[in-house]
């Protein structure tokens, strides 16, 4: 009997939600379930939009195409793909996206991140694969209504592309 009570108590403790989480107020401006749902919706679309370097560079030449680098302004200034523009991911809002990308949400937007480069040195130090910036960038652009997003799929060295390095 005593073992049953101890087992029951241990199970209750292991499955209990911490008091802080139970008392946390609702925040209507943060929607984790909505983000999780959006992530599942975007996954198959994104998979069809990951393209090799040659196709990425060709698509960058299309009318109205933008290569968007969402790394920090400092990382962008230290080096980036030629022709890329910068809007740090942390600065995404409806207004800033429209200001930088324009009103046409169907224009081609090409994205890349640190994890597309084999250098693993500043300014493109690799991130943990599940946290690569391409993933949240793609999800957010889609969530903000952009429908023509293309992601670099390859891993290349910065020396193998037209790379703008800091002086």
C-alpha positions in Angstrom: 0.0 0.0 0.0 2.8 2.4 0.9 4.5 1.7 -2.4 1.3 2.5 -4.3 0.9 5.8 -2.5 4.6 6.7 -3.2 4.2 5.7 -6.9 1.0 7.7 -7.2 2.6 10.7 -5.6 5.7 10.4 -7.9 3.5 10.2 -10.9 1.5 13.2 -9.9 4.6 15.2 -9.3 6.1 14.1 -12.7 3.0 15.1 -14.6 2.1 18.3 -12.8 2.4 21.6 -14.6 4.6 24.0 -12.7 2.7 26.6 -10.6 4.2 29.4 -12.6 2.8 28.1 -15.8 -0.6 27.5 -14.3 -0.7 31.1 -13.0 0.6 32.7 -16.2 -1.8 35.2 -17.7 -3.1 34.8 -21.2 -1.4 37.0 -23.7 -3.5 37.5 -26.9 -0.5 38.8 -28.7 1.4 35.5 -28.5 -0.2 32.5 -30.1 2.0 29.4 -29.8 -0.7 27.0 -31.0 -1.2 29.2 -34.1 2.5 29.2 -34.8 2.6 25.4 -34.5 -0.3 25.1 -36.9 1.3 27.6 -39.3 4.5 25.6 -39.2 2.7 22.4 -40.1 0.9 24.2 -43.0 4.1 25.7 -44.3 6.2 22.5 -44.2 5.1 20.8 -47.5 5.0 24.2 -49.3 8.6 25.0 -48.1 9.9 21.6 -49.2 8.9 22.4 -52.8 10.6 25.8 -52.6 14.1 24.6 -51.6 16.3 25.0 -54.7 19.9 24.4 -55.7 22.3 27.2 -56.1 22.2 27.4 -59.9 18.4 27.7 -59.8 18.6 30.2 -56.9 21.0 32.5 -58.8 18.8 32.3 -62.0 15.7 33.1 -60.0 17.4 36.1 -58.5 17.6 37.5 -62.0 13.8 37.4 -62.5 11.9 40.7 -62.7 11.3 42.1 -59.2 13.3 39.3 -57.4 14.9 40.1 -54.0 17.6 38.2 -52.2 16.7 38.7 -48.6 19.3 38.3 -45.9 17.7 38.2 -42.5 20.8 37.9 -40.4 21.8 40.8 -38.1 22.8 44.1 -39.6 26.4 43.5 -38.3 26.6 40.0 -39.9 25.2 41.4 -43.1 27.8 44.3 -43.1 30.6 41.8 -42.5 29.6 39.8 -45.6 26.7 38.8 -47.7 25.6 37.4 -51.1 26.0 40.0 -53.8 22.7 41.8 -54.5 21.2 40.8 -51.2 19.3 43.3 -49.1 19.1 43.1 -45.3 16.1 43.0 -43.0 17.0 41.3 -39.7 14.5 38.6 -38.7 13.9 40.3 -35.4 12.7 43.4 -37.2 9.9 41.6 -39.1 6.6 43.5 -38.9 3.9 44.1 -41.5 5.1 47.6 -42.0 8.9 46.9 -42.2 8.4 44.0 -44.6 6.2 46.1 -46.9 8.8 49.0 -46.7 11.7 46.7 -47.6 10.0 44.2 -49.9 7.3 46.4 -51.4 3.6 45.9 -51.7 3.7 43.0 -54.1 3.5 39.9 -51.9 3.8 37.7 -54.9 7.3 39.0 -56.0 10.1 36.4 -55.8 11.9 36.4 -52.5 15.0 34.3 -52.2 16.4 33.5 -48.7 19.6 32.0 -47.4 21.3 31.8 -44.0 24.5 30.9 -42.2 23.8 27.2 -42.6 24.0 27.5 -46.4 27.7 28.0 -46.1 30.4 25.5 -45.3 32.8 28.1 -44.0 31.6 28.0 -40.4 33.4 31.2 -39.8 32.3 34.8 -39.2 30.1 36.2 -40.6 28.4 32.8 -41.4 29.0 30.7 -38.3 26.7 27.6 -38.5 23.7 27.4 -36.2 22.3 24.2 -34.8 20.4 22.6 -37.8 16.9 22.7 -36.2 17.5 26.4 -35.5 18.8 27.5 -38.9 17.4 31.0 -39.7 16.0 29.8 -43.0 13.2 27.9 -41.2 11.7 30.7 -39.1 12.3 33.2 -42.0 10.3 31.1 -44.4 7.5 30.5 -41.9 7.3 34.1 -41.1 7.3 35.4 -44.6 4.6 32.9 -45.5 2.6 34.0 -42.3 2.9 37.6 -43.4 1.3 36.7 -46.7 4.3 36.3 -49.1 3.6 33.5 -51.5 6.7 33.4 -53.8 9.5 32.4 -51.4 12.5 30.4 -52.5 15.1 29.0 -50.2 18.7 28.1 -51.1 19.0 24.3 -50.4 22.7 23.9 -51.1 25.7 24.2 -48.8 28.5 26.2 -50.5 31.6 28.1 -49.6 31.4 31.9 -49.7 34.4 31.7 -52.1 32.3 29.8 -54.6 29.7 32.6 -55.1 29.7 36.3 -55.6 30.2 37.3 -52.0 30.5 40.9 -50.7 33.0 40.9 -47.9 33.6 43.8 -45.5 36.6 46.0 -46.4 
